[in-house]
């Protein structure tokens, strides 16, 4: 079996390291004044490109959550 044919597994430890590096870069950008806290928050919003006029999000009546 070649390297590309082997199944790939999610490595939680590596993902934690990636996220820690990303947080460190964000903190450095804030410290240097390259970006404001508000701008950084907008960058990190998972659904920032979601168009509310195209996608409707409904709340579950039983649970009261979306």
Secondary structure, DSSP 4 states (H G I P E B T S, - for coil): --GGGSPP---HHHHHHHHHHHHHHHHHHHHHTSS-HHHHHHHH-TTTT--TTT------TTTS--
